[in-house]
Amino acid sequence: MPNYQKTKTACYLGFVTQAIAANFAPLLFLKFHKDYGISLGNIAFISTVYFFTQLLIDLFCAKFVDRIGYRVCIVVSEVLSAAGLIGLAFLPDILPDAFCGILISVTVYAMGCGLIEVLASPIVEACPFENKEATMSLLHSFYCWGSVGTIVISTLFFAIFGMDSWKWLAVIWAMVPAVNIFNFATCPIVPIVEEGQGMGIRQLGKRPLFWVSICLMVCAGASELSMSQWASAYAEAALGLTKTMGDLLGPCMFAVTMGISRVIYGRYGEKLNLIWFMVGSGALCVTCYVMASLSAEPVIGLIGCILCGFSVGIMWPGTISISSKKFPKGGTAMFALLAMAGDLGGSIGPAIVGKVTQSAGDNIRAGMGVGLIFPVVLIIMLVIMKNAAVKTDHRSKTD
């Protein structure tokens, strides 16, 4: 009897790896600026490279993963993630240009994280677990706990050993994907669909409901990242907190509430209607953005930021679960395109908030006010999806 719990554990650690890669380098941005003399404009480019690389990997997965094989690709994802984190510790000092060394390292582990993002969900979806929706939500909660762990442990490490010891910590964090290489190499992996049976990009593109799923993922990524990327700056600007406290009360608490949301659905998901749960989450998300943008009390605005994590928690894994049910033969192409849409939303959402904030004279509340458009569109897409499901059920009954 295959041990699918080992598969689940490997995927959990895969999402923790992704969280480490996404959250560790941003904690060092000011250190890079100070030690290597890298301009703040170039520092901001590091995040752009990370997300753009993931977008390219999403496209790669849609075309080639089925030919290469899931096991090879997921093992490579952990190898690249470990190599990139280790490279971050050494390449900036080895290469003549430190910025080039950082970008190479970020690109390498972003490739690994892009593969994890696309492959971990279908690997778990293909396993014979009873409640797939709840399992998917629980899987994605490990990204949240990984984010919290990365921020808290790194902050404590720097407080004890000093910021100059960051290279040691980069190597320590690299041990997580290094250990997980063995897990993915030995755990049972079932194909999401039979060979040659999966839908291609063109087939998916002809389905109007698939485009609704794409819109859902764009809005899910934008709703989540628009708040989480600006939560620290909001905590500092609105409450006058230090950078450390801003990180702990902003993105860290955001990740905690997001993880709680996913665990709750993971535990009680079989008793809840996923679409209505997501509609309620979307409504709460709109309320949170209103609190952050309009409240005269900074503490209420911060509460809005933190609660927003709870509201967006189900959006990404919920959209994957809905799409998996609507397109059971969607295969790797479907998961890759959904991941690409989520990454796209995660790129454009914070950029729009930042642009509006700058245009409003560095008024971050104005930027947050524009951010609420994403959960509003998400609710509209969910209603369309729900109506389509009702029509399908009605036709099947009359037939």
N, C-alpha and C positions, 0 to 999 in steps of 0.2 A: 504493500500500500504506500503510494508516494506521500512524503511528508510535506504537504502544502503549507503548513505553518512555517516551515523554513523559508519557503518562497515569500510568504507574507512578511517575515522578519527582514529578509533581504531588501524587499521593496520599502519597508519602513526606514531602514538605514539609508536607502537610496535617497529618500526625501529629506532625511537629516543632512546628508551630504550636500544636497542642493541648497538647503538653508544655510549651511556653513559658508558655501561659496558666495551666496548672494549677500550675506550680512557681514562677513569678516572684513573684506577690503574697505567698505565704506567707513568702518571704525578707524581706519588708518589714513584716511584722505588728508587730514591736516598734518599728520606725521610725514607723509610723502611730500607734501608741500614744503614743510620746514627742512627736512633732511636732504632732499634731492633737488630742491629749488624748482619744482614743477609748478607751473602757473595754475591758478584755480580753474581757468578755462579748460586746460588739459586734464585736470583732475576730474572735472565733470564728464569728460569724454570717456573715462574708464567705464562708467555705468552704461553709456551708449554702446560701447564695444561689446560689453557683456550681453545686453539684451539683443543687439543686432545679430551677434553670433548665434544666440539661441534661435532666433527667427530662421536663419539659414539652415540650422540643423533640423528644425521642424520640417522644412521643405525637403531636405535630404531624406529624412525618415519616410516621408510620404511616398517617395519614389524607390528607395533602395533597401530598406530594412528587411522586407520580406524575402528579397533575394539573398541577402547576407546571412540572415538568421537572427532570431531574438537573443539567443544566449551569447553569441559573439559580440553583438552590439552592446548589450547591457554590461558585459564584463569590460569591454573597452571604455564604457562610460565611467566606470569606477577607476580604471587605470588613468584616464585623462584627468579626472577630478583630483586624484592624489598627486599626479605629476604637476598639475597647474599650481596647487597649493604649495608644494615643495619648491617649485620654480619661483614662486613669489618671494620666498625667503632668500634665494640665492642670485637669481638672474639680474635684479637691479644693481647689484654690486659687481657682478662678473662682466656684464656687457658695458661698452663705453657709454651708452645712453641708458640711464636708469629708467626713464619713462618707457623706452622701448622694451626693456625687460619686464616691466609691470604689465604692459599691454599683451606681450606674448603669453605670460602666465595666465592672465585673465581670459584670453582667447582660448587657451588650452582647457582650463577648467570649465569655461562656459560651454565648450563643445560637449564635455562630459555631462554637464547639467542638462543641456538640451536633450541629450539621448535619454537621461533618466526621466525627464518630464514627459516625454512621449511614450516611453516603453513601460514604465512601472505600472501605470493605470491599466493598459490592456493585459499585462501579465497577471495582475490580480483579478481583473474581470474574467479572464479565461479559467481561473481556478474554480473548482466546484464548491464554492462557499454558498451557504443558504441565502443570506440576505445581501445581495450584491451592492445595493445602494448604500446600506449602512457600512459595509466593509470599505467601499470607496471613500466615504466621508471620513472614516477612521484613518485610512491610509493617508489622506491629505492633511489630517490633523498633525501628522508627524513633521510636516514642513513647519507648522506653527511652533511646535515644541522645540524643533531644531533651531528655529530663529531665536526663541527665548533663551535657550541654552547658550547659543553662540554669543549673544549680546551680554548676558549676565556673567557667564564664565570668563569671557574675554575682559569685561570691565573689572572683575575681581582680580584676574591675572595681572592686568596692568597696574592695578592699585597696589598689589603685593610686590611684583617684580619690576615695575616701571615700564613705560612705553618702549624703551630701547630693547626690551626682550621680545618684541613682537615676532621676530623671525623664528624663535623657538616655538612660539604658540602656533605659527603657521604650519610647522612640521608636525606638531602634536595633532592639530585638526586634520592633517592629511592622513593620519592613521585610521580614521573612520572609513573613508573609501578604500584604503589599502586592505583592511580586514574584510570589507564587504566583497572584495574581488573573489575570495574563496566561497562566500555564501552564494553568489550568483553562478559561480562555476559548477557548483554541486547540487543546487536545489532543483526540484522538478519544475519545468516550464512547459506549459501547454500552449499551442498556437491559438490565437484568438478566433480565427476561422480556418477551415481546411485550405490547404494549399490550392491557389488558383480560384478560390471561391469568394475572396474579399472584393468589395466594391472599389473601383478606381476613382481617381480624382474627378474624371469627367462624369462618371455615373452619379457620384454624390452631388456634383454641381447642377445636375438636371433636376434634383429634388428640391422644391421650394422650401420644405420644412428644414432642410439642411442649412439653408441660408439663415433661417430663423435661429438655428443652433449657433451658427457663426456669430450672429449679432449678439446672442446671449453671452457667448464667451468674450467678445470684445468688451461688452458692458461689465461683465464680471471682473475681468482684468483691470479695467479702468476704475471701477468703483473701489476695488481693493487697493490698488497701487496709488491712486490719487490721494487717498487719505494716509496710507502707511508711509509713503515717501516724504510727505510733508508734516507728519505728526510730530517729529522731533523739533522741526523749525517752529511749528505752531506752539508747542509747549514752551520753547525758549522765548518766542516773541510775545505770546499772550501772558505768560506767567513770570517772565524774567528769570527763568531757571538756568542753571549751568548746562553745558553740553552733556555731561554725564547724566544728570537728572532728567534732562530733556529726552535722552535716549531711553532711559528706564521707564519714564512715565508716558512717553509717546509711542514709538514703534514697538517697544517691548510689551507694554500692556495691551496694545492693539493685537499683537500676536497671541497673547494669552487668551483674550476674549474670543478671538477667531478659532483658536484650538478648542476652547470650551464648546463653542457652537458645533464644531465638527464631531466632537466626542458625544455630545448629547444626541445628535442625529445618528451617529454610529451605534449608540446604545438602544435608542428607542425608535429608530427609523421605520421598522416594520409597522408601527402603530400610527405613523404620520403619512399624510399625502404630500409627496415631495414637491409638486408644483405649487400647492397652496402654502407650504412651508417657505418656499422661495419667494412667493409673492409677499408674504408677511415680512420676510427678511428684507425684501426690496423696499417696502414701506418704512421699516425701521431705519434703513440706510438713508432714505430721503430725510427723515426726521433728524438723524445724526448730522447730516451735512447742513441742515437748517440751523441746528444748535451751534455748530462750529462757525457758521458764517454770520448769524444774526444776533446771537446772544451778547448782551452787554457785559455779562459776568464771565470772565476768563475761565473760571473753574467749570461752569456749565459747558462752555465750549470744549474744554479738555475732556469732560465726561462724554460729550458727543463723539470726539475722536476715538476714545477708548471703546465705547459701545459700538462704533462703526465696525470694529473688528468682529464682533459677534454677528452683526447683520450680514457681512460679506462672506462669512465662513462657509456657508453652504453653496454659494453661487457657482464656484469653479467645479467642485466635485459633483454638485447636483446637475449641472449642465452636461457633464460627461455621462452621468447615469441616465439622464433623459435621452440623450442622443444614442446611447448604447441600446436602449429599448426600442427606439424608433427605427434604428438602422442596425439590426443584429449582425448584418454582414458588412458593416462599415469597415472593419479591419483596421490595419495600421494607418491607412490613408486618412480615415476619419479622425483617429486620435491625434495624428500629426497636425492636421489642419485645425482641429480644435485648439491644440496647444499653441499653434501659430497665432490664431485669433486672440487667445488669451494674452500672449506676449505682446501682440500689437496693441491691445487695449492698455496693457501695463506700461507701454512706451508712450502712447499719445495722451493718456489721461493725465499723468503728472506734468507732462510738457504743457498741456493746455492750462492747468491750474497755475503753473509757474509763470506762463506768459501773461495771464490775466492779472496775477499778483503784481508782476512788474509794471504792467500798463496802468494799474491802479495806484501807483506810487508805493510799491512794496507793501500793499495792504493784503495780507494773506487771507483775511476773511472774505474779501471779494473773490479770490481764487477758489476758495472752498465753496462759495455760493454757486459758481459755475459747475463745480464737480457733481452737483446733485442731478444733472441731466442724465448721467449714466445709469443710476438705479431707476430713474423714471422710464427710460427706454427699455431697460431690462424687464420691468413689470409689464409693459405693453407687449413685448415679445413673448412673455410667459402666458399672457391671456390669449394671444394668437395660437400658441402651442396647445393650450388647454382646449380651445374651440376646435382645433383640428382633430384632437383626440376624441372629443365628443362626437364629431361628424363621422369619424372612422368607426366608432362603436355602434353608432346608429345604422350605418350601412351594413355592418356585419350582422346585426340583428335582423334587418329586413331581408338580407340575403338568406 
